Amino acid sequence: MKLAILSIITGFIVGFIFALFKLPIPAPPALAGVTGIVGIYLGFKVYEQVQPWLQRVFS
């Protein structure tokens, strides 16, 4: 949890600095891009959970 909080704080600071210098945001500008990243992460985590089952089924 500490790592997640530090990541949010770091992201906030970076976003603020980019806005301050009027630079383009270093992340997907649309909600669809952000949800795509979340989907990739969730897919990875689901695979980690079902991998042992898949190995038993296909071996």
C-alpha positions in Angstrom: 0.0 0.0 0.0 2.9 2.3 0.8 4.2 1.8 -2.7 0.9 2.7 -4.3 0.6 5.9 -2.3 4.2 6.9 -3.2 3.4 6.2 -6.9 0.3 8.4 -6.7 2.2 11.2 -5.1 5.0 11.0 -7.6 2.6 10.9 -10.5 0.8 14.0 -9.1 4.1 15.9 -8.8 5.2 14.9 -12.3 1.8 15.9 -13.7 2.0 19.3 -11.9 5.5 20.0 -13.2 4.5 19.1 -16.7 1.5 21.4 -16.5 3.6 24.2 -15.0 6.0 24.1 -18.0 3.1 23.6 -20.4 4.5 20.3 -21.7 2.2 17.5 -23.0 1.1 15.1 -20.3 3.4 12.0 -20.1 0.4 9.6 -20.0 -2.6 8.7 -22.1 -4.7 11.9 -22.3 -8.0 10.1 -22.5 -9.9 7.9 -20.0 -9.8 5.1 -22.6 -6.0 5.1 -22.5 -6.0 4.9 -18.7 -8.6 2.1 -18.6 -6.6 0.2 -21.2 -3.5 0.3 -18.9 -5.7 -0.9 -16.0 -7.0 -3.7 -18.3 -3.5 -4.8 -19.1 -2.6 -4.9 -15.5 -5.7 -6.9 -14.5 -5.1 -9.3 -17.3 -1.6 -10.0 -16.1 -2.8 -10.5 -12.5 -5.6 -12.9 -13.7 -3.1 -14.9 -15.7 -0.8 -15.2 -12.6 -3.8 -16.7 -10.7 -4.9 -19.2 -13.4 -1.5 -20.3 -14.6 -1.2 -23.2 -12.2 -4.7 -24.4 -13.3 -3.8 -24.0 -17.0 -0.6 -26.0 -16.5 -2.5 -28.9 -14.9 -5.2 -28.9 -17.7 -2.8 -28.7 -20.6 0.0 -31.0 -19.4 
